[in-house]
Amino acid sequence: MQKVSLFQVLTTLIRGIGTILADSYNTTLIFELYQSNQKAGILSPAF
């Protein structure tokens, strides 16, 4: 078993959590944009 420093583990964890948070934030943002576009009657080809 390799010795992994605590710093490496923490960095990996923080990066993973950051990625998950960014993904959910982007999903929420896209969903809100989609809803506001629908209300305005604009259909974006991206969706």
PQR file with spaces between the fields and no chain letter, atoms N, CA, C, O and H, PARSE charges and radii, in Angstrom:
ATOM       1  N    MET     1       0.836   -1.202    0.000 -0.4000 1.5000
ATOM       2  CA   MET     1       0.000    0.000    0.000 -0.0000 2.0000
ATOM       3  C    MET     1       0.869    1.249    0.000  0.5500 1.7000
ATOM       4  O    MET     1       1.795    1.379    0.800 -0.5500 1.4000
ATOM       5  N    GLN     2       0.560    2.146   -0.891 -0.4000 1.5000
ATOM       6  CA   GLN     2       1.347    3.379   -0.996 -0.0000 2.0000
ATOM       7  C    GLN     2       0.984    4.339    0.122  0.5500 1.7000
ATOM       8  O    GLN     2      -0.155    4.381    0.587 -0.5500 1.4000
ATOM       9  H    GLN     2      -0.192    2.040   -1.541  0.4000 1.0000
ATOM      10  N    LYS     3       1.972    5.103    0.537 -0.4000 1.5000
ATOM      11  CA   LYS     3       1.703    6.142    1.531 -0.0000 2.0000
ATOM      12  C    LYS     3       1.219    7.388    0.795  0.5500 1.7000
ATOM      13  O    LYS     3       1.933    7.950   -0.036 -0.5500 1.4000
ATOM      14  H    LYS     3       2.897    5.069    0.159  0.4000 1.0000
ATOM      15  N    VAL     4       0.019    7.803    1.106 -0.4000 1.5000
ATOM      16  CA   VAL     4      -0.532    9.002    0.485 -0.0000 2.0000
ATOM      17  C    VAL     4      -0.611   10.073    1.553  0.5500 1.7000
ATOM      18  O    VAL     4      -1.151    9.846    2.636 -0.5500 1.4000
ATOM      19  H    VAL     4      -0.561    7.347    1.780  0.4000 1.0000
ATOM      20  N    SER     5      -0.072   11.232    1.247 -0.4000 1.5000
ATOM      21  CA   SER     5      -0.061   12.301    2.241 -0.0000 2.0000
ATOM      22  C    SER     5      -1.468   12.833    2.479  0.5500 1.7000
ATOM      23  O    SER     5      -2.317   12.807    1.588 -0.5500 1.4000
ATOM      24  H    SER     5       0.367   11.416    0.368  0.4000 1.0000
ATOM      25  N    LEU     6      -1.699   13.311    3.682 -0.4000 1.5000
ATOM      26  CA   LEU     6      -2.996   13.857    4.055 -0.0000 2.0000
ATOM      27  C    LEU     6      -3.362   15.020    3.144  0.5500 1.7000
ATOM      28  O    LEU     6      -4.527   15.205    2.794 -0.5500 1.4000
ATOM      29  H    LEU     6      -1.010   13.333    4.406  0.4000 1.0000
ATOM      30  N    PHE     7      -2.359   15.797    2.766 -0.4000 1.5000
ATOM      31  CA   PHE     7      -2.599   16.951    1.889 -0.0000 2.0000
ATOM      32  C    PHE     7      -3.176   16.503    0.555  0.5500 1.7000
ATOM      33  O    PHE     7      -4.106   17.122    0.038 -0.5500 1.4000
ATOM      34  H    PHE     7      -1.412   15.646    3.050  0.4000 1.0000
ATOM      35  N    GLN     8      -2.622   15.418   -0.009 -0.4000 1.5000
ATOM      36  CA   GLN     8      -3.122   14.904   -1.296 -0.0000 2.0000
ATOM      37  C    GLN     8      -4.568   14.452   -1.174  0.5500 1.7000
ATOM      38  O    GLN     8      -5.390   14.724   -2.049 -0.5500 1.4000
ATOM      39  H    GLN     8      -1.866   14.916    0.410  0.4000 1.0000
ATOM      40  N    VAL     9      -4.874   13.755   -0.073 -0.4000 1.5000
ATOM      41  CA   VAL     9      -6.235   13.268    0.136 -0.0000 2.0000
ATOM      42  C    VAL     9      -7.195   14.444    0.244  0.5500 1.7000
ATOM      43  O    VAL     9      -8.255   14.438   -0.382 -0.5500 1.4000
ATOM      44  H    VAL     9      -4.206   13.534    0.638  0.4000 1.0000
ATOM      45  N    LEU    10      -6.835   15.447    1.028 -0.4000 1.5000
ATOM      46  CA   LEU    10      -7.691   16.615    1.202 -0.0000 2.0000
ATOM      47  C    LEU    10      -7.890   17.356   -0.107  0.5500 1.7000
ATOM      48  O    LEU    10      -9.002   17.773   -0.431 -0.5500 1.4000
ATOM      49  H    LEU    10      -5.974   15.451    1.537  0.4000 1.0000
ATOM      50  N    THR    11      -6.815   17.520   -0.857 -0.4000 1.5000
ATOM      51  CA   THR    11      -6.901   18.219   -2.137 -0.0000 2.0000
ATOM      52  C    THR    11      -7.844   17.497   -3.086  0.5500 1.7000
ATOM      53  O    THR    11      -8.657   18.126   -3.763 -0.5500 1.4000
ATOM      54  H    THR    11      -5.912   17.182   -0.594  0.4000 1.0000
ATOM      55  N    THR    12      -7.731   16.157   -3.133 -0.4000 1.5000
ATOM      56  CA   THR    12      -8.595   15.362   -4.000 -0.0000 2.0000
ATOM      57  C    THR    12     -10.047   15.485   -3.573  0.5500 1.7000
ATOM      58  O    THR    12     -10.939   15.629   -4.410 -0.5500 1.4000
ATOM      59  H    THR    12      -7.071   15.646   -2.583  0.4000 1.0000
ATOM      60  N    LEU    13     -10.284   15.428   -2.260 -0.4000 1.5000
ATOM      61  CA   LEU    13     -11.647   15.544   -1.744 -0.0000 2.0000
ATOM      62  C    LEU    13     -12.241   16.891   -2.083  0.5500 1.7000
ATOM      63  O    LEU    13     -13.372   16.975   -2.560 -0.5500 1.4000
ATOM      64  H    LEU    13      -9.560   15.311   -1.580  0.4000 1.0000
ATOM      65  N    ILE    14     -11.478   17.954   -1.838 -0.4000 1.5000
ATOM      66  CA   ILE    14     -11.971   19.312   -2.100 -0.0000 2.0000
ATOM      67  C    ILE    14     -12.267   19.485   -3.587  0.5500 1.7000
ATOM      68  O    ILE    14     -13.272   20.088   -3.965 -0.5500 1.4000
ATOM      69  H    ILE    14     -10.559   17.885   -1.450  0.4000 1.0000
ATOM      70  N    ARG    15     -11.379   18.947   -4.428 -0.4000 1.5000
ATOM      71  CA   ARG    15     -11.586   19.058   -5.872 -0.0000 2.0000
ATOM      72  C    ARG    15     -12.850   18.314   -6.283  0.5500 1.7000
ATOM      73  O    ARG    15     -13.621   18.800   -7.110 -0.5500 1.4000
ATOM      74  H    ARG    15     -10.563   18.457   -4.121  0.4000 1.0000
ATOM      75  N    GLY    16     -13.061   17.130   -5.703 -0.4000 1.5000
ATOM      76  CA   GLY    16     -14.247   16.347   -6.021 -0.0000 2.0000
ATOM      77  C    GLY    16     -15.519   17.055   -5.601  0.5500 1.7000
ATOM      78  O    GLY    16     -16.490   17.110   -6.355 -0.5500 1.4000
ATOM      79  H    GLY    16     -12.435   16.735   -5.031  0.4000 1.0000
ATOM      80  N    ILE    17     -15.508   17.603   -4.380 -0.4000 1.5000
ATOM      81  CA   ILE    17     -16.683   18.328   -3.885 -0.0000 2.0000
ATOM      82  C    ILE    17     -16.933   19.562   -4.739  0.5500 1.7000
ATOM      83  O    ILE    17     -18.078   19.871   -5.068 -0.5500 1.4000
ATOM      84  H    ILE    17     -14.719   17.558   -3.767  0.4000 1.0000
ATOM      85  N    GLY    18     -15.883   20.256   -5.092 -0.4000 1.5000
ATOM      86  CA   GLY    18     -16.005   21.444   -5.936 -0.0000 2.0000
ATOM      87  C    GLY    18     -16.616   21.118   -7.286  0.5500 1.7000
ATOM      88  O    GLY    18     -17.442   21.868   -7.805 -0.5500 1.4000
ATOM      89  H    GLY    18     -14.953   20.005   -4.825  0.4000 1.0000
ATOM      90  N    THR    19     -16.197   19.979   -7.855 -0.4000 1.5000
ATOM      91  CA   THR    19     -16.742   19.560   -9.151 -0.0000 2.0000
ATOM      92  C    THR    19     -18.226   19.262   -9.035  0.5500 1.7000
ATOM      93  O    THR    19     -19.016   19.654   -9.893 -0.5500 1.4000
ATOM      94  H    THR    19     -15.526   19.369   -7.433  0.4000 1.0000
ATOM      95  N    ILE    20     -18.601   18.564   -7.964 -0.4000 1.5000
ATOM      96  CA   ILE    20     -20.011   18.212   -7.762 -0.0000 2.0000
ATOM      97  C    ILE    20     -20.842   19.476   -7.586  0.5500 1.7000
ATOM      98  O    ILE    20     -21.925   19.599   -8.158 -0.5500 1.4000
ATOM      99  H    ILE    20     -17.958   18.245   -7.267  0.4000 1.0000
ATOM     100  N    LEU    21     -20.330   20.417   -6.788 -0.4000 1.5000
ATOM     101  CA   LEU    21     -21.053   21.665   -6.559 -0.0000 2.0000
ATOM     102  C    LEU    21     -21.187   22.452   -7.854  0.5500 1.7000
ATOM     103  O    LEU    21     -22.250   23.001   -8.144 -0.5500 1.4000
ATOM     104  H    LEU    21     -19.450   20.317   -6.323  0.4000 1.0000
ATOM     105  N    ALA    22     -20.114   22.507   -8.631 -0.4000 1.5000
ATOM     106  CA   ALA    22     -20.148   23.242   -9.894 -0.0000 2.0000
ATOM     107  C    ALA    22     -21.150   22.602  -10.851  0.5500 1.7000
ATOM     108  O    ALA    22     -21.882   23.308  -11.546 -0.5500 1.4000
ATOM     109  H    ALA    22     -19.251   22.060   -8.395  0.4000 1.0000
ATOM     110  N    ASP    23     -21.187   21.270  -10.891 -0.4000 1.5000
ATOM     111  CA   ASP    23     -22.122   20.565  -11.771 -0.0000 2.0000
ATOM     112  C    ASP    23     -23.570   20.875  -11.401  0.5500 1.7000
ATOM     113  O    ASP    23     -24.386   21.194  -12.266 -0.5500 1.4000
ATOM     114  H    ASP    23     -20.593   20.697  -10.326  0.4000 1.0000
ATOM     115  N    SER    24     -23.882   20.778  -10.106 -0.4000 1.5000
ATOM     116  CA   SER    24     -25.268   21.019   -9.689 -0.0000 2.0000
ATOM     117  C    SER    24     -25.635   22.489   -9.896  0.5500 1.7000
ATOM     118  O    SER    24     -26.777   22.809  -10.226 -0.5500 1.4000
ATOM     119  H    SER    24     -23.219   20.519   -9.404  0.4000 1.0000
ATOM     120  N    TYR    25     -24.655   23.383   -9.699 -0.4000 1.5000
ATOM     121  CA   TYR    25     -24.913   24.809   -9.924 -0.0000 2.0000
ATOM     122  C    TYR    25     -25.206   25.064  -11.395  0.5500 1.7000
ATOM     123  O    TYR    25     -26.141   25.792  -11.730 -0.5500 1.4000
ATOM     124  H    TYR    25     -23.727   23.124   -9.431  0.4000 1.0000
ATOM     125  N    ASN    26     -24.404   24.462  -12.274 -0.4000 1.5000
ATOM     126  CA   ASN    26     -24.605   24.632  -13.717 -0.0000 2.0000
ATOM     127  C    ASN    26     -25.949   24.068  -14.152  0.5500 1.7000
ATOM     128  O    ASN    26     -26.640   24.663  -14.980 -0.5500 1.4000
ATOM     129  H    ASN    26     -23.645   23.871  -12.001  0.4000 1.0000
ATOM     130  N    THR    27     -26.318   22.922  -13.593 -0.4000 1.5000
ATOM     131  CA   THR    27     -27.600   22.307  -13.936 -0.0000 2.0000
ATOM     132  C    THR    27     -28.747   23.223  -13.538  0.5500 1.7000
ATOM     133  O    THR    27     -29.690   23.417  -14.306 -0.5500 1.4000
ATOM     134  H    THR    27     -25.757   22.439  -12.921  0.4000 1.0000
ATOM     135  N    THR    28     -28.665   23.788  -12.329 -0.4000 1.5000
ATOM     136  CA   THR    28     -29.708   24.697  -11.848 -0.0000 2.0000
ATOM     137  C    THR    28     -29.779   25.924  -12.745  0.5500 1.7000
ATOM     138  O    THR    28     -30.864   26.389  -13.094 -0.5500 1.4000
ATOM     139  H    THR    28     -27.899   23.631  -11.706  0.4000 1.0000
ATOM     140  N    LEU    29     -28.615   26.443  -13.114 -0.4000 1.5000
ATOM     141  CA   LEU    29     -28.549   27.640  -13.952 -0.0000 2.0000
ATOM     142  C    LEU    29     -29.190   27.379  -15.310  0.5500 1.7000
ATOM     143  O    LEU    29     -29.977   28.190  -15.798 -0.5500 1.4000
ATOM     144  H    LEU    29     -27.734   26.066  -12.830  0.4000 1.0000
ATOM     145  N    ILE    30     -28.849   26.241  -15.920 -0.4000 1.5000
ATOM     146  CA   ILE    30     -29.400   25.894  -17.233 -0.0000 2.0000
ATOM     147  C    ILE    30     -30.911   25.722  -17.142  0.5500 1.7000
ATOM     148  O    ILE    30     -31.647   26.155  -18.029 -0.5500 1.4000
ATOM     149  H    ILE    30     -28.209   25.582  -15.524  0.4000 1.0000
ATOM     150  N    PHE    31     -31.372   25.083  -16.056 -0.4000 1.5000
ATOM     151  CA   PHE    31     -32.804   24.866  -15.884 -0.0000 2.0000
ATOM     152  C    PHE    31     -33.537   26.197  -15.752  0.5500 1.7000
ATOM     153  O    PHE    31     -34.605   26.381  -16.335 -0.5500 1.4000
ATOM     154  H    PHE    31     -30.774   24.732  -15.336  0.4000 1.0000
ATOM     155  N    GLU    32     -32.964   27.121  -14.989 -0.4000 1.5000
ATOM     156  CA   GLU    32     -33.598   28.430  -14.810 -0.0000 2.0000
ATOM     157  C    GLU    32     -33.620   29.210  -16.120  0.5500 1.7000
ATOM     158  O    GLU    32     -34.609   29.869  -16.441 -0.5500 1.4000
ATOM     159  H    GLU    32     -32.096   26.972  -14.516  0.4000 1.0000
ATOM     160  N    LEU    33     -32.531   29.133  -16.872 -0.4000 1.5000
ATOM     161  CA   LEU    33     -32.482   29.800  -18.172 -0.0000 2.0000
ATOM     162  C    LEU    33     -33.541   29.227  -19.104  0.5500 1.7000
ATOM     163  O    LEU    33     -34.217   29.963  -19.823 -0.5500 1.4000
ATOM     164  H    LEU    33     -31.728   28.598  -16.612  0.4000 1.0000
ATOM     165  N    TYR    34     -33.675   27.909  -19.081 -0.4000 1.5000
ATOM     166  CA   TYR    34     -34.661   27.225  -19.920 -0.0000 2.0000
ATOM     167  C    TYR    34     -36.080   27.681  -19.559  0.5500 1.7000
ATOM     168  O    TYR    34     -36.895   27.953  -20.440 -0.5500 1.4000
ATOM     169  H    TYR    34     -33.126   27.311  -18.497  0.4000 1.0000
ATOM     170  N    GLN    35     -36.366   27.761  -18.252 -0.4000 1.5000
ATOM     171  CA   GLN    35     -37.698   28.178  -17.813 -0.0000 2.0000
ATOM     172  C    GLN    35     -37.979   29.626  -18.214  0.5500 1.7000
ATOM     173  O    GLN    35     -39.071   29.933  -18.692 -0.5500 1.4000
ATOM     174  H    GLN    35     -35.704   27.540  -17.535  0.4000 1.0000
ATOM     175  N    SER    36     -37.009   30.513  -18.026 -0.4000 1.5000
ATOM     176  CA   SER    36     -37.234   31.916  -18.375 -0.0000 2.0000
ATOM     177  C    SER    36     -37.384   32.075  -19.884  0.5500 1.7000
ATOM     178  O    SER    36     -38.136   32.932  -20.346 -0.5500 1.4000
ATOM     179  H    SER    36     -36.122   30.264  -17.637  0.4000 1.0000
ATOM     180  N    ASN    37     -36.672   31.255  -20.654 -0.4000 1.5000
ATOM     181  CA   ASN    37     -36.820   31.280  -22.106 -0.0000 2.0000
ATOM     182  C    ASN    37     -38.212   30.842  -22.520  0.5500 1.7000
ATOM     183  O    ASN    37     -38.806   31.414  -23.434 -0.5500 1.4000
ATOM     184  H    ASN    37     -36.061   30.558  -20.279  0.4000 1.0000
ATOM     185  N    GLN    38     -38.733   29.821  -21.842 -0.4000 1.5000
ATOM     186  CA   GLN    38     -40.077   29.343  -22.160 -0.0000 2.0000
ATOM     187  C    GLN    38     -41.113   30.415  -21.854  0.5500 1.7000
ATOM     188  O    GLN    38     -42.056   30.610  -22.621 -0.5500 1.4000
ATOM     189  H    GLN    38     -38.251   29.356  -21.099  0.4000 1.0000
ATOM     190  N    LYS    39     -40.939   31.110  -20.735 -0.4000 1.5000
ATOM     191  CA   LYS    39     -41.883   32.166  -20.364 -0.0000 2.0000
ATOM     192  C    LYS    39     -41.859   33.292  -21.385  0.5500 1.7000
ATOM     193  O    LYS    39     -42.887   33.894  -21.692 -0.5500 1.4000
ATOM     194  H    LYS    39     -40.174   30.952  -20.112  0.4000 1.0000
ATOM     195  N    ALA    40     -40.663   33.566  -21.907 -0.4000 1.5000
ATOM     196  CA   ALA    40     -40.525   34.638  -22.881 -0.0000 2.0000
ATOM     197  C    ALA    40     -40.948   34.174  -24.278  0.5500 1.7000
ATOM     198  O    ALA    40     -41.038   34.982  -25.202 -0.5500 1.4000
ATOM     199  H    ALA    40     -39.827   33.077  -21.658  0.4000 1.0000
ATOM     200  N    GLY    41     -41.205   32.880  -24.429 -0.4000 1.5000
ATOM     201  CA   GLY    41     -41.630   32.350  -25.712 -0.0000 2.0000
ATOM     202  C    GLY    41     -40.467   32.116  -26.656  0.5500 1.7000
ATOM     203  O    GLY    41     -40.655   31.946  -27.861 -0.5500 1.4000
ATOM     204  H    GLY    41     -41.131   32.224  -23.678  0.4000 1.0000
ATOM     205  N    ILE    42     -39.262   32.109  -26.103 -0.4000 1.5000
ATOM     206  CA   ILE    42     -38.075   31.875  -26.932 -0.0000 2.0000
ATOM     207  C    ILE    42     -37.637   30.436  -26.727  0.5500 1.7000
ATOM     208  O    ILE    42     -37.371   30.025  -25.598 -0.5500 1.4000
ATOM     209  H    ILE    42     -39.109   32.248  -25.124  0.4000 1.0000
ATOM     210  N    LEU    43     -37.559   29.681  -27.781 -0.4000 1.5000
ATOM     211  CA   LEU    43     -37.087   28.304  -27.665 -0.0000 2.0000
ATOM     212  C    LEU    43     -35.663   28.234  -28.185  0.5500 1.7000
ATOM     213  O    LEU    43     -35.408   28.424  -29.375 -0.5500 1.4000
ATOM     214  H    LEU    43     -37.775   30.015  -28.699  0.4000 1.0000
ATOM     215  N    SER    44     -34.750   27.962  -27.285 -0.4000 1.5000
ATOM     216  CA   SER    44     -33.347   27.880  -27.659 -0.0000 2.0000
ATOM     217  C    SER    44     -33.049   26.514  -28.260  0.5500 1.7000
ATOM     218  O    SER    44     -33.478   25.502  -27.706 -0.5500 1.4000
ATOM     219  H    SER    44     -34.957   27.808  -26.319  0.4000 1.0000
ATOM     220  N    PRO    45     -32.334   26.452  -29.369 -0.5600 1.5000
ATOM     221  CA   PRO    45     -32.010   25.162  -29.995  0.2800 2.0000
ATOM     222  C    PRO    45     -31.110   24.300  -29.122  0.5500 1.7000
ATOM     223  O    PRO    45     -30.963   23.104  -29.375 -0.5500 1.4000
ATOM     224  N    ALA    46     -30.496   24.906  -28.081 -0.4000 1.5000
ATOM     225  CA   ALA    46     -29.599   24.137  -27.217 -0.0000 2.0000
ATOM     226  C    ALA    46     -30.366   23.140  -26.368  0.5500 1.7000
ATOM     227  O    ALA    46     -29.784   22.177  -25.869 -0.5500 1.4000
ATOM     228  H    ALA    46     -30.616   25.877  -27.876  0.4000 1.0000
ATOM     229  N    PHE    47     -31.687   23.359  -26.191 -0.4000 1.5000
ATOM     230  CA   PHE    47     -32.451   22.458  -25.327 -0.0000 2.0000
ATOM     231  C    PHE    47     -33.384   21.596  -26.176  0.5500 1.7000
ATOM     232  O    PHE    47     -34.118   20.767  -25.639 -0.5500 1.4000
ATOM     233  H    PHE    47     -32.160   24.141  -26.596  0.4000 1.0000
